[in-house]
Protein backbone atom coordinates (compact mmCIF):
# COMPACT_ATOMS: atom_id res chain seq x y z
CA UNK A 1 0.00 0.00 0.00
CA UNK A 2 1.19 3.49 -0.76
CA UNK A 3 0.22 6.74 0.89
CA UNK A 4 -0.34 9.78 -1.28
CA UNK A 5 0.68 12.80 0.74
CA UNK A 6 -0.79 15.40 -1.61
CA UNK A 7 -2.95 17.66 0.48
CA UNK A 8 -6.35 18.71 -0.73
CA UNK A 9 -8.76 20.95 1.17
CA UNK A 10 -11.33 18.22 1.61
CA UNK A 11 -9.22 15.09 2.08
CA UNK A 12 -5.74 15.83 3.40
CA UNK A 13 -4.46 12.24 3.12
CA UNK A 14 -5.21 9.45 0.67
CA UNK A 15 -4.20 5.82 1.13
CA UNK A 16 -4.10 3.73 -2.06
CA UNK A 17 -4.05 -0.06 -2.28
CA UNK A 18 -3.88 -1.91 -5.60
CA UNK A 19 -4.69 -5.60 -5.88
CA UNK A 20 -3.03 -7.26 -8.85
CA UNK A 21 -4.38 -10.38 -10.59
CA UNK A 22 -1.29 -12.57 -10.66
CA UNK A 23 -2.42 -14.72 -13.59
CA UNK A 24 -3.62 -11.87 -15.78
CA UNK A 25 -0.83 -9.58 -14.57
CA UNK A 26 -3.34 -6.78 -14.46
CA UNK A 27 -5.00 -4.53 -11.94
CA UNK A 28 -7.87 -6.37 -10.28
CA UNK A 29 -9.06 -3.68 -7.88
CA UNK A 30 -7.94 -0.29 -6.61
CA UNK A 31 -8.87 1.17 -3.25
CA UNK A 32 -8.72 4.85 -2.36
CA UNK A 33 -9.27 5.60 1.32
CA UNK A 34 -9.57 9.34 1.77
CA UNK A 35 -9.17 10.35 5.38
CA UNK A 36 -9.56 13.73 6.98
CA UNK A 37 -7.09 13.71 9.84
CA UNK A 38 -8.16 15.95 12.69
CA UNK A 39 -6.33 14.21 15.54
CA UNK A 40 -2.74 14.87 16.51
CA UNK A 41 -2.24 11.61 18.43
CA UNK A 42 -0.48 9.11 16.09
CA UNK A 43 -2.41 6.17 17.59
CA UNK A 44 -5.75 7.86 16.82
CA UNK A 45 -4.57 8.76 13.31
CA UNK A 46 -3.71 5.13 12.51
CA UNK A 47 -6.93 3.89 14.13
CA UNK A 48 -8.94 6.23 11.88
CA UNK A 49 -6.97 5.23 8.76
CA UNK A 50 -7.22 1.52 9.61
CA UNK A 51 -10.97 1.78 10.10
CA UNK A 52 -11.44 3.51 6.74
CA UNK A 53 -9.31 0.92 4.94
CA UNK A 54 -11.19 -1.98 6.54
CA UNK A 55 -14.52 -0.42 5.54
CA UNK A 56 -13.33 0.02 1.97
CA UNK A 57 -12.26 -3.63 1.74
CA UNK A 58 -15.79 -4.68 2.71
CA UNK A 59 -16.74 -3.73 -0.88
CA UNK A 60 -14.26 -6.26 -2.33
CA UNK A 61 -14.85 -8.11 -4.53
CA UNK A 62 -17.15 -5.65 -6.29
CA UNK A 63 -20.60 -6.83 -7.26
CA UNK A 64 -21.55 -7.10 -10.93
CA UNK A 65 -23.83 -4.08 -10.39
CA UNK A 66 -20.88 -2.04 -9.05
CA UNK A 67 -18.69 -3.15 -11.98
CA UNK A 68 -21.32 -2.11 -14.51
CA UNK A 69 -21.83 1.25 -12.80
CA UNK A 70 -18.08 1.89 -12.89
CA UNK A 71 -17.92 0.98 -16.59
CA UNK A 72 -20.73 3.44 -17.32
CA UNK A 73 -18.95 6.13 -15.32
CA UNK A 74 -15.71 5.55 -17.27
CA UNK A 75 -17.60 5.66 -20.59
CA UNK A 76 -19.13 9.03 -19.66
CA UNK A 77 -15.72 10.37 -18.59
CA UNK A 78 -14.13 9.16 -21.83
CA UNK A 79 -16.91 10.73 -23.90
CA UNK A 80 -16.55 14.08 -22.14
CA UNK A 81 -12.77 14.03 -22.66
CA UNK A 82 -13.20 13.31 -26.38
CA UNK A 83 -15.78 16.06 -26.82
CA UNK A 84 -13.54 18.62 -25.10
CA UNK A 85 -10.54 17.86 -27.32
CA UNK A 86 -10.10 19.93 -30.51
Biopython code that builds the backbone (N, CA, C, O; Angstrom):
import numpy as np
from Bio.PDB.StructureBuilder import StructureBuilder

atoms = [
    (1, "UNK", "N", (0.843, -1.165, 0.000)),
    (1, "UNK", "CA", (0.000, 0.000, 0.000)),
    (1, "UNK", "C", (0.891, 1.230, 0.000)),
    (1, "UNK", "O", (1.941, 1.254, 0.642)),
    (2, "UNK", "N", (0.461, 2.237, -0.721)),
    (2, "UNK", "CA", (1.187, 3.493, -0.759)),
    (2, "UNK", "C", (0.327, 4.584, -0.148)),
    (2, "UNK", "O", (-0.898, 4.471, -0.114)),
    (3, "UNK", "N", (0.951, 5.611, 0.319)),
    (3, "UNK", "CA", (0.221, 6.739, 0.888)),
    (3, "UNK", "C", (0.545, 7.960, 0.056)),
    (3, "UNK", "O", (1.708, 8.333, -0.100)),
    (4, "UNK", "N", (-0.488, 8.577, -0.474)),
    (4, "UNK", "CA", (-0.342, 9.780, -1.280)),
    (4, "UNK", "C", (-0.431, 10.962, -0.329)),
    (4, "UNK", "O", (-1.467, 11.184, 0.298)),
    (5, "UNK", "N", (0.636, 11.708, -0.224)),
    (5, "UNK", "CA", (0.677, 12.799, 0.743)),
    (5, "UNK", "C", (0.292, 14.146, 0.148)),
    (5, "UNK", "O", (0.524, 15.186, 0.764)),
    (6, "UNK", "N", (-0.300, 14.136, -1.061)),
    (6, "UNK", "CA", (-0.788, 15.395, -1.610)),
    (6, "UNK", "C", (-1.932, 15.877, -0.738)),
    (6, "UNK", "O", (-2.833, 15.109, -0.402)),
    (7, "UNK", "N", (-1.895, 17.123, -0.380)),
    (7, "UNK", "CA", (-2.953, 17.663, 0.476)),
    (7, "UNK", "C", (-4.001, 18.351, -0.381)),
    (7, "UNK", "O", (-3.689, 19.144, -1.270)),
    (8, "UNK", "N", (-5.235, 18.029, -0.091)),
    (8, "UNK", "CA", (-6.349, 18.713, -0.731)),
    (8, "UNK", "C", (-7.201, 19.294, 0.376)),
    (8, "UNK", "O", (-7.160, 18.795, 1.501)),
    (9, "UNK", "N", (-7.970, 20.331, 0.098)),
    (9, "UNK", "CA", (-8.757, 20.946, 1.173)),
    (9, "UNK", "C", (-9.731, 19.983, 1.838)),
    (9, "UNK", "O", (-9.961, 20.061, 3.045)),
    (10, "UNK", "N", (-10.299, 19.082, 1.058)),
    (10, "UNK", "CA", (-11.334, 18.219, 1.605)),
    (10, "UNK", "C", (-10.770, 16.945, 2.229)),
    (10, "UNK", "O", (-11.234, 16.522, 3.288)),
    (11, "UNK", "N", (-9.789, 16.336, 1.597)),
    (11, "UNK", "CA", (-9.216, 15.087, 2.079)),
    (11, "UNK", "C", (-7.703, 15.239, 2.159)),
    (11, "UNK", "O", (-7.016, 15.046, 1.156)),
    (12, "UNK", "N", (-7.175, 15.576, 3.310)),
    (12, "UNK", "CA", (-5.740, 15.831, 3.400)),
    (12, "UNK", "C", (-4.855, 14.625, 3.087)),
    (12, "UNK", "O", (-3.748, 14.814, 2.581)),
    (13, "UNK", "N", (-5.287, 13.413, 3.361)),
    (13, "UNK", "CA", (-4.458, 12.242, 3.123)),
    (13, "UNK", "C", (-5.248, 11.169, 2.375)),
    (13, "UNK", "O", (-6.434, 10.960, 2.633)),
    (14, "UNK", "N", (-4.578, 10.502, 1.452)),
    (14, "UNK", "CA", (-5.207, 9.446, 0.667)),
    (14, "UNK", "C", (-4.322, 8.209, 0.733)),
    (14, "UNK", "O", (-3.136, 8.269, 0.411)),
    (15, "UNK", "N", (-4.898, 7.094, 1.149)),
    (15, "UNK", "CA", (-4.196, 5.815, 1.127)),
    (15, "UNK", "C", (-4.687, 5.045, -0.095)),
    (15, "UNK", "O", (-5.890, 4.986, -0.353)),
    (16, "UNK", "N", (-3.760, 4.457, -0.846)),
    (16, "UNK", "CA", (-4.102, 3.733, -2.061)),
    (16, "UNK", "C", (-3.583, 2.303, -1.944)),
    (16, "UNK", "O", (-2.422, 2.079, -1.598)),
    (17, "UNK", "N", (-4.455, 1.341, -2.235)),
    (17, "UNK", "CA", (-4.048, -0.060, -2.283)),
    (17, "UNK", "C", (-4.478, -0.619, -3.633)),
    (17, "UNK", "O", (-5.620, -0.433, -4.053)),
    (18, "UNK", "N", (-3.564, -1.301, -4.306)),
    (18, "UNK", "CA", (-3.883, -1.911, -5.595)),
    (18, "UNK", "C", (-3.719, -3.415, -5.477)),
    (18, "UNK", "O", (-2.676, -3.901, -5.037)),
    (19, "UNK", "N", (-4.746, -4.150, -5.870)),
    (19, "UNK", "CA", (-4.690, -5.604, -5.883)),
    (19, "UNK", "C", (-4.449, -6.047, -7.319)),
    (19, "UNK", "O", (-5.191, -5.668, -8.225)),
    (20, "UNK", "N", (-3.429, -6.834, -7.519)),
    (20, "UNK", "CA", (-3.027, -7.259, -8.852)),
    (20, "UNK", "C", (-3.429, -8.714, -9.058)),
    (20, "UNK", "O", (-3.174, -9.559, -8.199)),
    (21, "UNK", "N", (-4.055, -9.010, -10.195)),
    (21, "UNK", "CA", (-4.381, -10.375, -10.589)),
    (21, "UNK", "C", (-3.092, -11.008, -11.092)),
    (21, "UNK", "O", (-2.570, -10.623, -12.138)),
    (22, "UNK", "N", (-2.586, -11.971, -10.349)),
    (22, "UNK", "CA", (-1.290, -12.569, -10.658)),
    (22, "UNK", "C", (-1.288, -13.279, -12.009)),
    (22, "UNK", "O", (-0.315, -13.188, -12.758)),
    (23, "UNK", "N", (-2.368, -13.983, -12.319)),
    (23, "UNK", "CA", (-2.416, -14.722, -13.586)),
    (23, "UNK", "C", (-2.542, -13.783, -14.780)),
    (23, "UNK", "O", (-1.856, -13.960, -15.787)),
    (24, "UNK", "N", (-3.408, -12.797, -14.673)),
    (24, "UNK", "CA", (-3.622, -11.871, -15.785)),
    (24, "UNK", "C", (-2.560, -10.771, -15.816)),
    (24, "UNK", "O", (-2.408, -10.063, -16.812)),
    (25, "UNK", "N", (-1.834, -10.643, -14.711)),
    (25, "UNK", "CA", (-0.828, -9.581, -14.567)),
    (25, "UNK", "C", (-1.441, -8.220, -14.863)),
    (25, "UNK", "O", (-0.907, -7.413, -15.625)),
    (26, "UNK", "N", (-2.588, -8.004, -14.224)),
    (26, "UNK", "CA", (-3.337, -6.783, -14.462)),
    (26, "UNK", "C", (-3.965, -6.331, -13.145)),
    (26, "UNK", "O", (-4.088, -7.107, -12.198)),
    (27, "UNK", "N", (-4.351, -5.079, -13.111)),
    (27, "UNK", "CA", (-5.000, -4.529, -11.935)),
    (27, "UNK", "C", (-6.362, -5.189, -11.748)),
    (27, "UNK", "O", (-7.182, -5.194, -12.666)),
    (28, "UNK", "N", (-6.602, -5.740, -10.572)),
    (28, "UNK", "CA", (-7.875, -6.373, -10.276)),
    (28, "UNK", "C", (-8.812, -5.413, -9.541)),
    (28, "UNK", "O", (-10.025, -5.432, -9.749)),
    (29, "UNK", "N", (-8.233, -4.577, -8.682)),
    (29, "UNK", "CA", (-9.056, -3.675, -7.883)),
    (29, "UNK", "C", (-8.174, -2.604, -7.287)),
    (29, "UNK", "O", (-7.034, -2.871, -6.908)),
    (30, "UNK", "N", (-8.693, -1.394, -7.203)),
    (30, "UNK", "CA", (-7.938, -0.289, -6.607)),
    (30, "UNK", "C", (-8.797, 0.351, -5.532)),
    (30, "UNK", "O", (-9.979, 0.628, -5.739)),
    (31, "UNK", "N", (-8.189, 0.578, -4.393)),
    (31, "UNK", "CA", (-8.869, 1.165, -3.252)),
    (31, "UNK", "C", (-8.277, 2.543, -2.974)),
    (31, "UNK", "O", (-7.058, 2.697, -2.907)),
    (32, "UNK", "N", (-9.136, 3.534, -2.813)),
    (32, "UNK", "CA", (-8.724, 4.853, -2.360)),
    (32, "UNK", "C", (-9.430, 5.096, -1.041)),
    (32, "UNK", "O", (-10.660, 5.118, -0.995)),
    (33, "UNK", "N", (-8.683, 5.278, 0.021)),
    (33, "UNK", "CA", (-9.268, 5.605, 1.318)),
    (33, "UNK", "C", (-8.877, 7.038, 1.642)),
    (33, "UNK", "O", (-7.740, 7.315, 2.025)),
    (34, "UNK", "N", (-9.819, 7.929, 1.486)),
    (34, "UNK", "CA", (-9.566, 9.340, 1.767)),
    (34, "UNK", "C", (-9.924, 9.601, 3.227)),
    (34, "UNK", "O", (-11.026, 9.290, 3.678)),
    (35, "UNK", "N", (-8.984, 10.171, 3.945)),
    (35, "UNK", "CA", (-9.168, 10.352, 5.379)),
    (35, "UNK", "C", (-8.876, 11.794, 5.755)),
    (35, "UNK", "O", (-7.809, 12.325, 5.446)),
    (36, "UNK", "N", (-9.812, 12.407, 6.410)),
    (36, "UNK", "CA", (-9.562, 13.732, 6.982)),
    (36, "UNK", "C", (-8.998, 13.504, 8.373)),
    (36, "UNK", "O", (-9.673, 12.967, 9.251)),
    (37, "UNK", "N", (-7.769, 13.911, 8.561)),
    (37, "UNK", "CA", (-7.091, 13.708, 9.837)),
    (37, "UNK", "C", (-7.277, 14.965, 10.681)),
    (37, "UNK", "O", (-6.810, 16.046, 10.322)),
    (38, "UNK", "N", (-7.967, 14.804, 11.806)),
    (38, "UNK", "CA", (-8.160, 15.945, 12.694)),
    (38, "UNK", "C", (-7.469, 15.725, 14.039)),
    (38, "UNK", "O", (-7.348, 16.653, 14.838)),
    (39, "UNK", "N", (-7.017, 14.493, 14.284)),
    (39, "UNK", "CA", (-6.327, 14.205, 15.535)),
    (39, "UNK", "C", (-4.836, 14.516, 15.394)),
    (39, "UNK", "O", (-4.302, 14.597, 14.288)),
    (40, "UNK", "N", (-4.196, 14.684, 16.516)),
    (40, "UNK", "CA", (-2.741, 14.866, 16.513)),
    (40, "UNK", "C", (-2.040, 13.664, 17.130)),
    (40, "UNK", "O", (-0.826, 13.514, 16.996)),
    (41, "UNK", "N", (-2.796, 12.812, 17.802)),
    (41, "UNK", "CA", (-2.238, 11.611, 18.425)),
    (41, "UNK", "C", (-2.012, 10.550, 17.346)),
    (41, "UNK", "O", (-2.969, 10.135, 16.693)),
    (42, "UNK", "N", (-0.758, 10.098, 17.141)),
    (42, "UNK", "CA", (-0.479, 9.111, 16.088)),
    (42, "UNK", "C", (-1.317, 7.839, 16.201)),
    (42, "UNK", "O", (-1.711, 7.273, 15.181)),
    (43, "UNK", "N", (-1.595, 7.383, 17.416)),
    (43, "UNK", "CA", (-2.411, 6.174, 17.585)),
    (43, "UNK", "C", (-3.826, 6.386, 17.059)),
    (43, "UNK", "O", (-4.394, 5.491, 16.432)),
    (44, "UNK", "N", (-4.395, 7.556, 17.306)),
    (44, "UNK", "CA", (-5.746, 7.859, 16.818)),
    (44, "UNK", "C", (-5.750, 8.017, 15.291)),
    (44, "UNK", "O", (-6.703, 7.622, 14.618)),
    (45, "UNK", "N", (-4.676, 8.598, 14.762)),
    (45, "UNK", "CA", (-4.573, 8.759, 13.310)),
    (45, "UNK", "C", (-4.594, 7.394, 12.639)),
    (45, "UNK", "O", (-5.355, 7.182, 11.694)),
    (46, "UNK", "N", (-3.764, 6.462, 13.118)),
    (46, "UNK", "CA", (-3.706, 5.131, 12.514)),
    (46, "UNK", "C", (-4.999, 4.360, 12.734)),
    (46, "UNK", "O", (-5.410, 3.585, 11.870)),
    (47, "UNK", "N", (-5.646, 4.560, 13.879)),
    (47, "UNK", "CA", (-6.925, 3.890, 14.132)),
    (47, "UNK", "C", (-7.969, 4.360, 13.120)),
    (47, "UNK", "O", (-8.730, 3.552, 12.587)),
    (48, "UNK", "N", (-8.004, 5.679, 12.856)),
    (48, "UNK", "CA", (-8.940, 6.234, 11.875)),
    (48, "UNK", "C", (-8.636, 5.690, 10.484)),
    (48, "UNK", "O", (-9.543, 5.251, 9.777)),
    (49, "UNK", "N", (-7.366, 5.717, 10.088)),
    (49, "UNK", "CA", (-6.972, 5.228, 8.764)),
    (49, "UNK", "C", (-7.292, 3.747, 8.623)),
    (49, "UNK", "O", (-7.827, 3.324, 7.599)),
    (50, "UNK", "N", (-6.969, 2.957, 9.641)),
    (50, "UNK", "CA", (-7.218, 1.518, 9.610)),
    (50, "UNK", "C", (-8.707, 1.226, 9.472)),
    (50, "UNK", "O", (-9.096, 0.332, 8.721)),
    (51, "UNK", "N", (-9.527, 1.960, 10.180)),
    (51, "UNK", "CA", (-10.971, 1.782, 10.100)),
    (51, "UNK", "C", (-11.496, 2.073, 8.695)),
    (51, "UNK", "O", (-12.327, 1.333, 8.169)),
    (52, "UNK", "N", (-11.005, 3.157, 8.093)),
    (52, "UNK", "CA", (-11.437, 3.509, 6.738)),
    (52, "UNK", "C", (-11.003, 2.454, 5.726)),
    (52, "UNK", "O", (-11.769, 2.111, 4.826)),
    (53, "UNK", "N", (-9.810, 1.947, 5.860)),
    (53, "UNK", "CA", (-9.308, 0.921, 4.936)),
    (53, "UNK", "C", (-10.122, -0.363, 5.083)),
    (53, "UNK", "O", (-10.499, -0.973, 4.082)),
    (54, "UNK", "N", (-10.395, -0.775, 6.315)),
    (54, "UNK", "CA", (-11.194, -1.981, 6.540)),
    (54, "UNK", "C", (-12.592, -1.827, 5.940)),
    (54, "UNK", "O", (-13.114, -2.761, 5.332)),
    (55, "UNK", "N", (-13.192, -0.656, 6.111)),
    (55, "UNK", "CA", (-14.522, -0.417, 5.541)),
    (55, "UNK", "C", (-14.495, -0.472, 4.021)),
    (55, "UNK", "O", (-15.424, -0.985, 3.398)),
    (56, "UNK", "N", (-13.437, 0.052, 3.425)),
    (56, "UNK", "CA", (-13.331, 0.022, 1.967)),
    (56, "UNK", "C", (-13.189, -1.410, 1.460)),
    (56, "UNK", "O", (-13.756, -1.760, 0.424)),
    (57, "UNK", "N", (-12.439, -2.239, 2.179)),
    (57, "UNK", "CA", (-12.257, -3.628, 1.740)),
    (57, "UNK", "C", (-13.529, -4.455, 1.881)),
    (57, "UNK", "O", (-13.614, -5.545, 1.316)),
    (58, "UNK", "N", (-14.504, -3.969, 2.612)),
    (58, "UNK", "CA", (-15.787, -4.678, 2.705)),
    (58, "UNK", "C", (-16.495, -4.708, 1.356)),
    (58, "UNK", "O", (-17.364, -5.549, 1.127)),
    (59, "UNK", "N", (-16.121, -3.782, 0.456)),
    (59, "UNK", "CA", (-16.736, -3.734, -0.876)),
    (59, "UNK", "C", (-15.973, -4.582, -1.889)),
    (59, "UNK", "O", (-16.251, -4.507, -3.085)),
    (60, "UNK", "N", (-15.014, -5.389, -1.429)),
    (60, "UNK", "CA", (-14.261, -6.257, -2.329)),
    (60, "UNK", "C", (-14.686, -7.684, -2.102)),
    (60, "UNK", "O", (-14.835, -8.082, -0.947)),
    (61, "UNK", "N", (-14.889, -8.470, -3.119)),
    (61, "UNK", "CA", (-14.853, -8.106, -4.526)),
    (61, "UNK", "C", (-16.108, -7.319, -4.906)),
    (61, "UNK", "O", (-17.165, -7.502, -4.303)),
    (62, "UNK", "N", (-15.990, -6.454, -5.898)),
    (62, "UNK", "CA", (-17.146, -5.646, -6.286)),
    (62, "UNK", "C", (-18.245, -6.513, -6.903)),
    (62, "UNK", "O", (-17.972, -7.519, -7.559)),
    (63, "UNK", "N", (-19.470, -6.103, -6.680)),
    (63, "UNK", "CA", (-20.604, -6.831, -7.264)),
    (63, "UNK", "C", (-20.671, -6.523, -8.762)),
    (63, "UNK", "O", (-20.067, -5.561, -9.236)),
    (64, "UNK", "N", (-21.404, -7.341, -9.487)),
    (64, "UNK", "CA", (-21.553, -7.100, -10.927)),
    (64, "UNK", "C", (-22.253, -5.764, -11.172)),
    (64, "UNK", "O", (-21.974, -5.097, -12.167)),
    (65, "UNK", "N", (-23.150, -5.372, -10.287)),
    (65, "UNK", "CA", (-23.830, -4.079, -10.391)),
    (65, "UNK", "C", (-22.818, -2.938, -10.233)),
    (65, "UNK", "O", (-22.863, -1.963, -10.983)),
    (66, "UNK", "N", (-21.907, -3.058, -9.262)),
    (66, "UNK", "CA", (-20.876, -2.044, -9.055)),
    (66, "UNK", "C", (-19.924, -1.965, -10.248)),
    (66, "UNK", "O", (-19.513, -0.876, -10.647)),
    (67, "UNK", "N", (-19.576, -3.115, -10.814)),
    (67, "UNK", "CA", (-18.686, -3.145, -11.976)),
    (67, "UNK", "C", (-19.342, -2.447, -13.157)),
    (67, "UNK", "O", (-18.699, -1.656, -13.848)),
    (68, "UNK", "N", (-20.612, -2.733, -13.390)),
    (68, "UNK", "CA", (-21.323, -2.112, -14.512)),
    (68, "UNK", "C", (-21.447, -0.603, -14.313)),
    (68, "UNK", "O", (-21.288, 0.170, -15.258)),
    (69, "UNK", "N", (-21.730, -0.192, -13.085)),
    (69, "UNK", "CA", (-21.831, 1.246, -12.797)),
    (69, "UNK", "C", (-20.495, 1.948, -13.045)),
    (69, "UNK", "O", (-20.464, 3.059, -13.576)),
    (70, "UNK", "N", (-19.404, 1.306, -12.666)),
    (70, "UNK", "CA", (-18.081, 1.892, -12.892)),
    (70, "UNK", "C", (-17.768, 1.966, -14.380)),
    (70, "UNK", "O", (-17.187, 2.951, -14.837)),
    (71, "UNK", "N", (-18.139, 0.949, -15.142)),
    (71, "UNK", "CA", (-17.920, 0.979, -16.593)),
    (71, "UNK", "C", (-18.704, 2.123, -17.234)),
    (71, "UNK", "O", (-18.193, 2.801, -18.126)),
    (72, "UNK", "N", (-19.930, 2.338, -16.790)),
    (72, "UNK", "CA", (-20.730, 3.442, -17.322)),
    (72, "UNK", "C", (-20.116, 4.787, -16.958)),
    (72, "UNK", "O", (-20.097, 5.707, -17.775)),
    (73, "UNK", "N", (-19.617, 4.900, -15.741)),
    (73, "UNK", "CA", (-18.951, 6.133, -15.318)),
    (73, "UNK", "C", (-17.733, 6.400, -16.199)),
    (73, "UNK", "O", (-17.538, 7.526, -16.658)),
    (74, "UNK", "N", (-16.914, 5.380, -16.439)),
    (74, "UNK", "CA", (-15.713, 5.548, -17.272)),
    (74, "UNK", "C", (-16.093, 5.940, -18.699)),
    (74, "UNK", "O", (-15.428, 6.773, -19.316)),
    (75, "UNK", "N", (-17.167, 5.337, -19.223)),
    (75, "UNK", "CA", (-17.601, 5.662, -20.586)),
    (75, "UNK", "C", (-18.008, 7.140, -20.677)),
    (75, "UNK", "O", (-17.665, 7.822, -21.642)),
    (76, "UNK", "N", (-18.733, 7.625, -19.679)),
    (76, "UNK", "CA", (-19.128, 9.034, -19.658)),
    (76, "UNK", "C", (-17.903, 9.941, -19.571)),
    (76, "UNK", "O", (-17.836, 10.964, -20.253)),
    (77, "UNK", "N", (-16.932, 9.565, -18.730)),
    (77, "UNK", "CA", (-15.721, 10.366, -18.591)),
    (77, "UNK", "C", (-14.933, 10.390, -19.898)),
    (77, "UNK", "O", (-14.427, 11.434, -20.308)),
    (78, "UNK", "N", (-14.834, 9.226, -20.551)),
    (78, "UNK", "CA", (-14.127, 9.157, -21.832)),
    (78, "UNK", "C", (-14.828, 10.016, -22.882)),
    (78, "UNK", "O", (-14.173, 10.729, -23.642)),
    (79, "UNK", "N", (-16.152, 9.948, -22.924)),
    (79, "UNK", "CA", (-16.915, 10.734, -23.895)),
    (79, "UNK", "C", (-16.731, 12.228, -23.668)),
    (79, "UNK", "O", (-16.602, 12.988, -24.628)),
    (80, "UNK", "N", (-16.717, 12.650, -22.431)),
    (80, "UNK", "CA", (-16.549, 14.080, -22.138)),
    (80, "UNK", "C", (-15.138, 14.544, -22.476)),
    (80, "UNK", "O", (-14.948, 15.684, -22.900)),
    (81, "UNK", "N", (-14.150, 13.679, -22.294)),
    (81, "UNK", "CA", (-12.767, 14.031, -22.658)),
    (81, "UNK", "C", (-12.644, 14.174, -24.165)),
    (81, "UNK", "O", (-11.991, 15.099, -24.649)),
    (82, "UNK", "N", (-13.271, 13.259, -24.919)),
    (82, "UNK", "CA", (-13.204, 13.311, -26.376)),
    (82, "UNK", "C", (-13.901, 14.536, -26.921)),
    (82, "UNK", "O", (-13.429, 15.152, -27.877)),
    (83, "UNK", "N", (-15.034, 14.899, -26.312)),
    (83, "UNK", "CA", (-15.785, 16.062, -26.819)),
    (83, "UNK", "C", (-15.078, 17.385, -26.493)),
    (83, "UNK", "O", (-15.299, 18.386, -27.175)),
    (84, "UNK", "N", (-14.239, 17.394, -25.466)),
    (84, "UNK", "CA", (-13.544, 18.624, -25.100)),
    (84, "UNK", "C", (-12.214, 18.801, -25.850)),
    (84, "UNK", "O", (-11.600, 19.866, -25.789)),
    (85, "UNK", "N", (-11.780, 17.754, -26.553)),
    (85, "UNK", "CA", (-10.540, 17.858, -27.318)),
    (85, "UNK", "C", (-10.827, 18.469, -28.691)),
    (85, "UNK", "O", (-11.873, 18.213, -29.287)),
    (86, "UNK", "N", (-9.872, 19.291, -29.193)),
    (86, "UNK", "CA", (-10.100, 19.926, -30.512)),
    (86, "UNK", "C", (-10.044, 18.948, -31.654)),
    (86, "UNK", "O", (-10.217, 19.337, -32.809)),
]
sb = StructureBuilder()
sb.init_structure("model")
sb.init_model(0)
sb.init_chain("A")
sb.init_seg("    ")
for serial, (resi, resn, name, xyz) in enumerate(atoms, 1):
    if name == "N":
        sb.init_residue(resn, " ", resi, " ")
    sb.init_atom(name, np.array(xyz, "f"), 0.0, 1.0, " ", f" {name:<3s}", serial, name[0])
structure = sb.get_structure()
